[in-house]
Structure formats: C-alpha cells, structure tokens
Amino acid sequence: NAGVTQTPKFQVLKTGQSMTLQCAQDMNHEYMSWYRQDPGMGLRLIHYSVGAGITDQGEVPNGYNVSRSTTEDFPLRLLSAAPSQTSVYFCASSPHRGTRDTGELFFGEGSRLTVL
Amino acid sequence: AQRVTQPEKLLSVFKGAPVELKCNYSYSGSPELFWYVQYSRQRLQLLLRHISRESIKGFTADLNKGETSFHLKKPFAQEEDSAMYYCALTGRGSTLGRLYFGRGTQLTVWP
C-alpha cells in the first residue's frame, strides 16, 4: 500500500513549456485534490475531484488543467508554464467527499517545480 | 469570505515549556477546523480535528466561536514537536474541496 504517489519529485521547466504532474493513490479514495505551497502563503487549492469524471476548481485554478478518468489517477497539467507557477505541489486524497466523516486528507510527498 | 489566520510564522520554545500556536478564522457558516502537521522530511498529516475533541501527542485545541479561534496547545513541549503546523477550515457539510489552510507556523523546540 503506497498511499499517494507523486511524480516527478523535481522538475525544471522553461517559460512556455507544458508538463503533467502525476498523482496516483491505491487506497480507492473518492476525493483527490491538488494544492500548491508557496513561502508565506500556506497551501492553496488548485483543483479537486469528488470522483471519477468529476472535477472542480479551487482557489487558484488558472493555468492548470485536471482530469479524473479513473479513481486512482488525478494528473495536473500545466498548459504553458510561467515563473509564477514555481512552487511545491501536493496531491492529497480522502476516502470521503465531505467533512461528515473524518475530513482527513492523505498527502503525497510533493513535487518541486521551477519555471525559468 | 472564509479566511484562516496564523499570526506567527515562527515560534520557538524550550523543552518542557508550554506552547500555543494561534489560529483565528473568518467564516459565515458553521465551521469545521483541523490542525495539520508536517515534520521534517515527512508528509503533511492530520494532527487533530475540533469535532473529535481529542488529544493527540499531548496537543489539544478548542474551538472558541466567540473569539473565532482554534488555538493549538500543549502544556509541555518536546523536541519532537518541532514541525510546521497548519490550521485548516471548512464548512460543516461542505466538500473537502472547500478546505482552506492558513499560512503555517514553524515551531522549534529547543533542548
């Protein structure tokens, strides 16, 4: 049971390049999400999904796309990378859609992205 | 609008001293609050949630709706408590997609 797995752990891009951050979980969790973590800003929600085929925007969705074709995978796509997207990205999942149960998120190890 | 404020970016105490990490929130509905912790070289993980009224690793947090606060407290800090702590907020019955984090407080416990 690997939990939440993110790849790659590190990536350097040039402005304008595109890339996909992969996130997979093997816990059969319904809910998955992507956060970015910036110094002094805490964690900000980018996109989330409450189940296969369902996605929604969070606080800072611009410049990012997501899809949820399977329960296990929730990739985050940067369409045209910008220096402002330099950040540490975290994928998180939960067995529950809402807070009626635990409200607990299980996080990946993070992916550090630098855009030059 | 919802907001979580952690006024202290850095907090240092000596081992055995009491510690309090402050969290204030702004939310118009019924809030649910959480504390998450990230130890060095480990993943971010849930520490405790207000609805459970539990004590984890000696930490407690009480929701004070009058003061809109959810401060995290421990009477006797240990070196292994050194970590980054995040307060998080969502609305009762909301999806986890509406979980908002504060900016975090880095706690250092000196020997």
Interface residues (C-beta under 8 A of the other chain):
Chain A: Y31 S33 Y35 G40 M41 G42 L43 R44 L45 Y48 V50 D56 G58 E59 F90 A92 S94 H96 R97 G98 T99 R100 T102 G103 E104 L105 F106 F107 G108 E109 G110
Chain B: V4 Q6 K9 E32 F34 Y36 R43 L44 Q45 L46 R49 I51 Y86 T90 G91 R92 G93 S94 T95 L96 G97 L99 Y100 F101 G102 R103 G104
